[in-house]
Amino acid sequence: MDHNLRGRPKVILANPAKTDAVEMYVRCLVELHRIMAAGKDDTPDAEVLRSTMDSAWYQLSENDIEVVGGLSEDLYSIGVDREDPPRESVPDSLAVSLSRYFACDEVAQLLLFIRKHERELPRVDAAVWRGYAWGRLGHPSASAEFFGESARVEPTNVLLRVSHIGMLIDCGKIDAAMPIARSLAEKADASSDELYTAGTVFFRAVLAQPPGEANEVLQEAVNVFQRAASAQRPPVPDVTNAIGLYAKAYSYALVGIWMGRSCIEYNGQLELGMCWEEMGDTDSARAAYREAESLGIDDDLAEILLHDLDTNHPLNCRERFRQCHPRLAPSTVWDFGLCARS
């Protein structure tokens, strides 16, 4: 089966229930495209990926195939430089359709629509919509590629860079996220979102090592989290000066992404508390958990962690982190659309 061809089924009917086979196929396809882009499509690594994809492909349901069948075409858009149309030139009819798909959470149809009208959109916009959609479908490895592309096209956009790192974290690519996180931590004018995201990367890197073997990175995480608490948040995308219906639709989508990241400070304080626990400083850990609790987020995790700390929970902070990890994912890409509509 030739996975290099663009002729995969491209009709998407509904959001799939994510299965191990689906996720394996998506991850392998993403990596295969990266290898192909580097001119290494005839290497043993590429053959292993193709073989794994073949095995996964035959385990997919018809609905799974309809969903992931268009991913290869989307990935071929990465790294392709073309002349961007100005946002004010995007037809109002296209803006109406994109707004409707976004508002109704019809991400499968949104992907089909982007493929059909890609050249009518600025490159960064098409990449953002795809990053949103693949994340919403539950595939952070694919979403990370498109947010990475959007950050490449528009490198000064804090929101896109943070979203890219968040997706890398969600799909476990800490090694890929580390150099980006370090570049953010070294910025004198880094925003709070950038610093909290960098701290999360450092914290996850610590957890990947045996206790006591990553103390320098642990201290980096604490330092960055503490800087984040006093740093400026990036501004809310301005929709009041958007030119044209499409520009407004896209700006509202950016507001949705920004709103979805509103709990990044909360998660950062929780992870700072766990860093302090790892270092044996329970007083500082308790202060961080109380700071998270004071933010008014509708979540009881800070209260739980405080209670565990006060009652000498038998599990250490690493084990407790693994228990609550799904609730601490720093990237909320598949929730931000819902946040924007609430």
C-alpha positions as CSV (number, residue, x, y, z in Angstrom):
1,M,0.0,0.0,0.0
2,D,1.5,3.3,-1.1
3,H,1.2,5.9,1.7
4,N,3.0,8.5,-0.3
5,L,0.2,9.1,-2.7
6,R,-2.2,12.0,-2.3
7,G,-5.1,9.7,-3.4
8,R,-6.3,8.7,0.0
9,P,-10.1,9.1,0.7
10,K,-10.7,12.7,1.5
11,V,-14.3,12.7,2.6
12,I,-14.8,13.2,6.3
13,L,-18.1,12.3,7.8
14,A,-17.8,12.5,11.6
15,N,-15.4,12.8,14.5
16,P,-14.0,9.3,15.2
17,A,-13.6,7.6,18.5
18,K,-9.8,7.6,18.8
19,T,-8.4,4.1,18.8
20,D,-4.8,2.8,19.3
21,A,-4.7,1.9,15.6
22,V,-5.9,5.4,14.5
23,E,-3.4,7.2,16.7
24,M,-0.5,4.8,15.6
25,Y,-1.4,5.5,11.9
26,V,-1.5,9.3,12.5
27,R,1.7,9.4,14.4
28,C,3.5,7.3,11.8
29,L,2.1,9.3,8.9
30,V,3.3,12.6,10.5
31,E,6.8,11.2,11.0
32,L,6.9,9.7,7.5
33,H,6.1,13.2,6.1
34,R,8.9,14.6,8.2
35,I,11.4,12.0,6.9
36,M,10.2,12.6,3.3
37,A,10.6,16.3,3.6
38,A,14.2,15.7,4.7
39,G,14.8,13.5,1.6
40,K,15.1,10.3,3.5
41,D,12.0,8.4,2.1
42,D,14.1,5.4,1.0
43,T,15.7,4.8,4.4
44,P,15.1,1.8,6.7
45,D,13.3,4.2,9.2
46,A,10.8,5.1,6.4
47,E,10.2,1.5,5.6
48,V,9.5,0.7,9.3
49,L,7.0,3.5,9.4
50,R,5.3,2.3,6.2
51,S,5.1,-1.2,7.5
52,T,3.6,-0.1,10.8
53,M,1.1,2.1,8.9
54,D,0.0,-0.9,6.8
55,S,-0.7,-2.9,9.9
56,A,-2.6,0.0,11.5
57,W,-4.5,0.8,8.3
58,Y,-6.2,-2.7,8.1
59,Q,-7.4,-2.2,11.7
60,L,-9.2,1.1,10.9
61,S,-13.0,1.3,10.6
62,E,-14.5,2.9,7.5
63,N,-15.2,6.0,9.5
64,D,-11.6,6.1,10.8
65,I,-10.3,5.9,7.2
66,E,-12.6,8.7,6.1
67,V,-11.2,10.9,8.8
68,V,-7.4,10.2,8.6
69,G,-7.5,9.8,4.8
70,G,-7.1,13.6,4.3
71,L,-4.2,14.0,6.7
72,S,-1.5,13.3,4.1
73,E,-2.9,16.1,1.8
74,D,-2.9,18.5,4.7
75,L,0.7,17.6,5.6
76,Y,1.8,18.3,2.1
77,S,0.9,21.9,2.7
78,I,3.6,22.3,5.3
79,G,6.7,24.3,4.2
80,V,5.1,25.4,0.9
81,D,5.7,29.1,0.4
82,R,3.2,30.8,-1.8
83,E,1.9,34.3,-2.3
84,D,-0.6,35.1,0.5
85,P,-3.9,36.8,-0.4
86,P,-4.7,39.7,2.0
87,R,-7.3,38.9,4.5
88,E,-9.6,41.6,3.2
89,S,-9.7,39.8,-0.1
90,V,-11.2,36.6,1.3
91,P,-14.8,36.3,0.0
92,D,-17.6,36.9,2.5
93,S,-19.2,33.6,1.5
94,L,-16.0,31.7,2.6
95,A,-16.0,33.6,5.9
96,V,-19.6,32.7,6.6
97,S,-18.9,29.0,6.0
98,L,-15.8,29.0,8.2
99,S,-17.5,30.8,11.0
100,R,-20.4,28.3,10.8
101,Y,-18.1,25.3,11.0
102,F,-16.2,26.8,13.9
103,A,-19.3,27.8,15.8
104,C,-21.0,24.5,15.3
105,D,-17.9,22.5,16.1
106,E,-18.0,20.8,12.7
107,V,-14.3,20.3,12.5
108,A,-14.4,17.5,9.9
109,Q,-16.3,19.7,7.5
110,L,-13.9,22.5,8.4
111,L,-11.0,20.4,7.2
112,L,-12.7,19.6,3.9
113,F,-13.5,23.2,3.3
114,I,-9.9,24.3,4.0
115,R,-8.6,21.8,1.5
116,K,-11.0,23.1,-1.2
117,H,-10.3,26.8,-0.5
118,E,-6.7,26.8,0.8
119,R,-5.3,29.2,-1.9
120,E,-7.9,31.8,-1.0
121,L,-6.6,32.0,2.6
122,P,-3.3,33.3,4.0
123,R,-0.9,30.5,4.8
124,V,-0.9,31.1,8.5
125,D,-4.7,31.1,8.7
126,A,-5.0,27.7,6.9
127,A,-2.3,26.3,9.2
128,V,-4.2,27.6,12.3
129,W,-7.5,26.2,11.2
130,R,-5.9,22.8,10.5
131,G,-4.1,22.8,13.9
132,Y,-7.3,23.5,15.6
133,A,-9.2,20.9,13.7
134,W,-6.8,18.0,14.1
135,G,-6.4,18.8,17.8
136,R,-10.1,18.9,18.2
137,L,-10.2,15.4,16.5
138,G,-7.9,14.2,19.2
139,H,-4.6,14.0,17.3
140,P,-2.0,16.3,18.9
141,S,0.8,14.9,16.9
142,A,-0.9,16.2,13.7
143,S,-2.0,19.4,15.4
144,A,1.5,20.2,16.4
145,E,2.7,20.1,12.8
146,F,0.2,22.7,11.8
147,F,0.7,25.0,14.7
148,G,4.5,24.6,14.1
149,E,3.9,25.7,10.5
150,S,1.8,28.7,11.6
151,A,4.6,29.8,14.0
152,R,7.1,29.4,11.1
153,V,5.0,31.6,8.9
154,E,4.3,34.2,11.7
155,P,7.2,33.8,14.1
156,T,6.3,36.8,16.3
157,N,2.9,35.5,17.2
158,V,3.1,34.4,20.8
159,L,-0.2,32.5,20.8
160,L,0.8,30.3,17.9
161,R,4.2,29.5,19.4
162,V,2.6,28.6,22.7
163,S,0.0,26.4,21.0
164,H,2.7,24.6,19.1
165,I,4.7,23.8,22.2
166,G,1.5,22.7,24.0
167,M,0.7,20.2,21.2
168,L,4.3,18.9,21.4
169,I,3.8,18.3,25.1
170,D,0.4,16.6,24.6
171,C,1.9,14.1,22.2
172,G,4.9,13.4,24.4
173,K,7.6,15.1,22.2
174,I,9.4,16.7,25.0
175,D,12.8,16.5,23.3
176,A,11.3,18.5,20.4
177,A,9.8,21.0,22.7
178,M,12.9,21.6,24.9
179,P,14.9,23.9,22.5
180,I,11.8,26.0,21.8
181,A,11.1,26.2,25.6
182,R,14.7,27.3,26.3
183,S,14.5,30.0,23.7
184,L,11.3,31.3,25.4
185,A,12.9,31.1,28.8
186,E,15.9,33.2,27.6
187,K,13.7,36.0,26.3
188,A,13.9,39.0,28.6
189,D,10.4,40.1,27.6
190,A,8.7,36.7,27.5
191,S,5.0,36.7,28.3
192,S,3.4,34.8,31.1
193,D,2.0,32.2,28.6
194,E,5.4,31.6,27.1
195,L,7.0,31.2,30.5
196,Y,4.4,28.9,31.9
197,T,4.6,26.8,28.8
198,A,8.4,26.6,29.0
199,G,8.1,25.7,32.7
200,T,5.8,22.8,31.8
201,V,8.2,21.5,29.3
202,F,11.0,21.6,31.9
203,F,8.8,19.9,34.5
204,R,7.8,17.1,32.1
205,A,11.5,16.6,31.2
206,V,12.2,16.2,34.9
207,L,9.5,13.5,35.2
208,A,11.2,11.5,32.4
209,Q,14.3,11.1,34.6
210,P,14.8,9.1,37.8
211,P,14.4,11.2,41.0
212,G,17.5,13.3,41.6
213,E,19.0,13.1,38.1
214,A,17.6,16.2,36.6
215,N,18.0,18.7,39.5
216,E,19.3,21.5,37.2
217,V,16.3,21.2,34.9
218,L,14.0,21.1,38.0
219,Q,15.5,24.4,39.2
220,E,15.0,25.8,35.7
221,A,11.3,24.9,35.9
222,V,10.9,26.6,39.3
223,N,12.7,29.8,38.1
224,V,10.6,30.0,34.9
225,F,7.3,29.4,36.8
226,Q,8.2,32.1,39.3
227,R,9.0,34.6,36.5
228,A,5.7,33.8,34.8
229,A,3.7,34.8,37.8
230,S,4.9,38.5,37.4
231,A,5.1,38.6,33.6
232,Q,2.6,40.2,31.2
233,R,0.0,38.1,29.6
234,P,-0.2,38.4,25.8
235,P,-3.0,40.7,24.7
236,V,-6.4,39.4,23.6
237,P,-6.5,39.4,19.8
238,D,-8.2,42.6,18.7
239,V,-11.3,41.9,16.6
240,T,-12.6,45.5,16.6
241,N,-10.3,46.6,13.8
242,A,-10.6,43.5,11.6
243,I,-11.2,44.4,8.0
244,G,-13.9,42.5,6.3
245,L,-16.1,39.6,7.4
246,Y,-13.4,36.9,7.0
247,A,-10.8,38.9,9.1
248,K,-13.4,39.1,11.8
249,A,-14.2,35.4,11.6
250,Y,-10.5,34.6,11.9
251,S,-9.9,37.1,14.7
252,Y,-12.8,35.5,16.6
253,A,-11.2,32.1,16.2
254,L,-7.9,33.5,17.6
255,V,-9.9,34.9,20.6
256,G,-11.2,31.3,21.0
257,I,-7.7,29.9,21.1
258,W,-6.6,32.6,23.6
259,M,-9.6,32.0,25.8
260,G,-8.9,28.3,25.8
261,R,-5.5,29.0,27.2
262,S,-7.0,30.9,30.2
263,C,-6.2,28.1,32.6
264,I,-2.5,28.0,31.7
265,E,-1.6,30.0,34.8
266,Y,-3.6,27.6,37.0
267,N,-1.8,24.6,35.5
268,G,1.5,26.4,35.9
269,Q,1.0,27.0,39.6
270,L,0.0,23.3,40.1
271,E,3.1,22.2,38.3
272,L,5.2,24.7,40.3
273,G,3.8,23.1,43.5
274,M,4.9,19.7,42.3
275,C,8.3,21.0,41.5
276,W,8.6,22.3,45.0
277,E,7.4,18.9,46.3
278,E,10.1,17.1,44.2
279,M,12.6,19.4,45.9
280,G,11.3,18.6,49.3
281,D,10.0,22.2,50.0
282,T,6.4,21.5,51.2
283,D,5.8,25.0,52.4
284,S,6.5,26.5,48.9
285,A,4.5,23.7,47.3
286,R,1.5,24.5,49.6
287,A,1.8,28.2,48.7
288,A,1.8,27.4,45.0
289,Y,-1.3,25.2,45.3
290,R,-3.1,27.9,47.3
291,E,-2.2,30.4,44.6
292,A,-3.7,28.1,42.0
293,E,-6.8,27.7,44.2
294,S,-7.2,31.5,44.4
295,L,-7.4,31.9,40.6
296,G,-11.1,30.9,40.7
297,I,-10.8,28.2,38.1
298,D,-13.8,25.8,38.2
299,D,-11.7,22.8,39.1
300,D,-10.9,21.0,42.4
301,L,-7.4,19.7,41.6
302,A,-5.6,22.4,43.6
303,E,-7.8,21.5,46.6
304,I,-7.0,17.8,46.1
305,L,-3.3,18.4,45.9
306,L,-3.4,20.6,49.0
307,H,-5.3,17.9,50.9
308,D,-2.9,15.2,49.8
309,L,0.0,17.4,51.0
310,D,-1.6,18.2,54.4
311,T,-2.5,14.5,55.0
312,N,0.9,13.1,54.0
313,H,-0.5,11.2,51.0
314,P,1.4,7.9,50.6
315,L,2.1,8.5,46.9
316,N,4.9,10.9,46.0
317,C,4.3,13.9,43.7
318,R,5.4,12.0,40.6
319,E,2.9,9.2,41.2
320,R,0.1,11.7,42.0
321,F,1.0,13.7,38.8
322,R,0.6,10.6,36.7
323,Q,-2.9,10.1,38.3
324,C,-4.0,13.6,37.4
325,H,-2.0,14.1,34.2
326,P,-5.0,14.1,31.8
327,R,-6.3,17.1,33.7
328,L,-3.0,19.0,33.6
329,A,-2.4,18.9,29.9
330,P,-1.3,22.5,29.2
331,S,-2.7,22.6,25.7
332,T,-6.5,22.9,25.5
333,V,-6.7,23.0,21.7
334,W,-9.8,20.8,21.5
335,D,-11.5,22.7,24.2
336,F,-10.8,26.3,23.1
337,G,-13.6,26.3,20.5
338,L,-16.1,25.5,23.2
339,C,-14.6,28.2,25.4
340,A,-15.0,30.7,22.7
341,R,-18.7,29.8,22.2
342,S,-19.6,29.8,25.9
